[in-house]
Amino acid sequence: MQWTIPGTVLQIPRRDAERIDQVFSSMFLAGDLLLGQVAGISGLEPYTVQNWVKRGLLPPPQRKRYTQRQLCRILNINMLKGVLPMERICSMLSYINGHLDDESDDIIDDSQLYFMFVRLAARARELQHRKDREDLLEGYLADYDEPVPGAKARVKEVLRIMLTAWLAARMTREAERMLEALQ
């Protein structure tokens, strides 16, 4: 069964979410991505990505090319922008990664954060109970090496918020489809 990778227009079998890092690495075999490629993957207009760079939501591309970290930051923002205000998304990302236009103060690589989230989202149907979600979060963060004390707790809280927001957006879309069926 095909599944749309959160924040993208790309579809993969849901079971492939566990190896999402390998799926993304293959996109970067020829090097970093051009703006058109980022737009094609995310479904965003190029000017939206450029606007986010100008607003300091991610570091500017080097030689007009976007790294995997930058792409993953874009996808994190993209998947949350329909359910959370942009200011709240930025605040949440700053909570774990300081200045958004500077990767040197990050406590987690945006790729690592995004890949953990994709794995969680792919298993959302199994996570009906809070304890199940907490256990899975703990499992995904078991190998996370804290660069500063308390980093793991911060990352865990952000992943919890991201998953809740993403699930809320899915439920809203489902309710809209149900309402349309009434017409």
Disulfide bonds with the S-S distance in Angstrom:
none
